[in-house]
Amino acid sequence: MTQAGTNRATMEPAELGLRERKKQRTRRALRIAAIRLVAERGLDGVSVDDIAAAAEVSTRTFFNYFPTKDEAIVGLDPEDIREITEAVSSRPADESPLEALRAVMLQRAALVAPEQADLWPLRLSIIRRHPHLMAANAASWSSYEHALAETVGRRCGLDPARDPYPAVLVAAVLAVVRTLSVRWQEFPGAPLVEVLGQAFDSLARGLPPP
C-alpha cells in the first residue's frame, strides 16, 4: 500500500465518525425546529421550507433526513435504533436479556439534555392533537420493537418468529419506557433515568403488588 493509501486508511474511521456526528446534529436540529415551529404555529402553518430555514439548512438537506414534516416530528431516528440494538448486543454475555435492555434504556435516558426537556411535552401535545400523527408514532415504535426483538432473539439463541419470549420481553420493556416517559413529560419531577430505573426494578421482581 502506498503512503497516500495508508493515510486514507488511517483517516477513514475518524472521518466517518465526524460525518456521523454531523449527520446526527443536523437530524436533531431539524427535529427540534419542526417541533418548536409546529407547537407555535400549528401543523398546517409550517412548511418543510420553514423547518429547513430554522435549522439553517437547505430544503434539499431536509429531505435527505426526513420524507415529510410529519416524520420529522414523530419518526424514530434510524441511527438511534441502530445504536440501541448494537448496545444491547454488546452487553456482557452473563447479563440476562432484561438486565441488558434495562442497562441500555437507562443509559439512553441519562442522555436526555435538561435544556431540551421541554421538547418532549411539546411533541406529545402535537401528536395528541392529530390522530394521523398518533398512528405514525405507533408505526415507528412497532419497527423499533421488531428490531429489538430480533436482537434479543440473537442473544438468547431464539427465533422471534417461532418463540414468543423475545417479542414479549421487548413489548414489556418498551411499554415501561413509553408509559413512564409520557408520565414524566406530563408530571416532571425526578430525572427520567431514576423514574425508569424504579419501574425496571419492579418489572424484574415480577410486578408484585405495591
Backbone hydrogen bonds, N-H to C=O, Kabsch-Sander energy under -0.5 kcal/mol:
donor,donor_aa,acceptor,acceptor_aa,energy
6,T,2,T,-2.6
7,N,3,Q,-2.5
8,R,4,A,-2.3
9,A,5,G,-2.4
10,T,6,T,-2.2
11,M,7,N,-2.2
12,E,8,R,-2.1
15,E,11,M,-2.9
16,L,12,E,-3.0
17,G,13,P,-2.4
18,L,14,A,-2.4
19,R,15,E,-2.7
20,E,16,L,-2.7
21,R,17,G,-2.2
22,K,18,L,-2.4
23,K,19,R,-2.6
24,Q,20,E,-2.4
25,R,21,R,-2.3
26,T,22,K,-2.4
27,R,23,K,-2.8
28,R,24,Q,-2.5
29,A,25,R,-2.5
30,L,26,T,-2.3
31,R,27,R,-2.3
32,I,28,R,-2.7
33,A,29,A,-2.4
34,A,30,L,-2.5
35,I,31,R,-2.4
36,R,32,I,-2.6
37,L,33,A,-2.5
38,V,34,A,-2.4
39,A,35,I,-2.3
40,E,36,R,-1.4
41,R,37,L,-3.1
42,G,38,V,-2.3
45,G,42,G,-0.8
46,V,43,L,-1.1
51,I,47,S,-2.0
52,A,48,V,-2.7
53,A,49,D,-2.5
54,A,50,D,-2.3
55,A,51,I,-1.8
56,E,53,A,-0.9
57,V,52,A,-2.6
62,F,58,S,-1.8
63,F,59,T,-1.8
64,N,60,R,-0.7
64,N,61,T,-1.1
65,Y,61,T,-0.6
65,Y,62,F,-1.9
66,F,62,F,-2.5
72,A,68,T,-1.2
73,I,69,K,-1.0
73,I,70,D,-0.8
74,V,70,D,-2.5
75,G,71,E,-1.8
80,D,77,D,-0.6
81,I,77,D,-2.0
82,R,78,P,-2.3
83,E,79,E,-2.7
84,I,80,D,-2.7
85,T,81,I,-2.5
86,E,82,R,-2.4
87,A,83,E,-2.2
88,V,84,I,-2.4
89,S,85,T,-2.2
90,S,86,E,-1.7
91,R,88,V,-1.1
95,E,92,P,-1.7
100,A,96,S,-2.5
101,L,97,P,-2.5
102,R,98,L,-2.7
103,A,99,E,-2.4
104,V,100,A,-2.0
105,M,101,L,-2.7
106,L,102,R,-2.4
107,Q,103,A,-1.9
108,R,104,V,-2.2
109,A,105,M,-2.2
110,A,106,L,-1.9
111,L,108,R,-1.3
112,V,109,A,-1.4
116,Q,113,A,-1.7
117,A,114,P,-1.2
119,L,116,Q,-1.8
120,W,116,Q,-0.6
120,W,117,A,-0.8
122,L,118,D,-1.4
123,R,119,L,-2.9
124,L,120,W,-2.5
125,S,121,P,-2.4
126,I,122,L,-2.0
127,I,123,R,-2.5
128,R,124,L,-2.3
129,R,125,S,-1.1
129,R,126,I,-0.6
130,H,126,I,-0.6
130,H,127,I,-1.2
133,L,130,H,-1.2
134,M,130,H,-1.6
135,A,131,P,-2.0
136,A,132,H,-1.9
137,N,133,L,-2.5
138,A,134,M,-2.1
139,A,135,A,-1.9
140,S,136,A,-1.9
141,W,137,N,-2.0
142,S,138,A,-1.7
143,S,139,A,-1.7
144,Y,140,S,-1.8
145,E,141,W,-2.7
146,H,142,S,-2.2
147,A,143,S,-2.0
148,L,144,Y,-2.2
149,A,145,E,-2.4
150,E,146,H,-2.1
151,T,147,A,-1.8
152,V,148,L,-2.8
153,G,149,A,-2.4
154,R,150,E,-1.8
155,R,151,T,-1.9
156,C,152,V,-2.1
157,G,153,G,-1.2
158,L,153,G,-2.9
162,R,159,D,-2.1
163,D,159,D,-3.2
168,V,164,P,-2.7
169,L,165,Y,-2.8
170,V,166,P,-2.4
171,A,167,A,-2.4
172,A,168,V,-2.1
173,V,169,L,-2.5
174,L,170,V,-2.9
175,A,171,A,-1.7
176,V,172,A,-1.9
177,V,173,V,-2.3
178,R,174,L,-3.0
179,T,175,A,-2.6
180,L,176,V,-2.5
181,S,177,V,-2.1
182,V,178,R,-2.3
183,R,179,T,-2.3
184,W,180,L,-2.5
185,Q,181,S,-2.1
186,E,182,V,-2.2
187,F,183,R,-2.7
189,G,190,A,-0.8
194,E,191,P,-0.7
195,V,191,P,-2.0
196,L,192,L,-2.8
197,G,193,V,-1.9
198,Q,194,E,-2.0
199,A,195,V,-1.6
200,F,196,L,-2.7
201,D,197,G,-2.0
202,S,198,Q,-1.8
203,L,199,A,-2.2
204,A,200,F,-2.6
205,R,201,D,-1.4
206,G,203,L,-1.4
207,L,202,S,-2.6
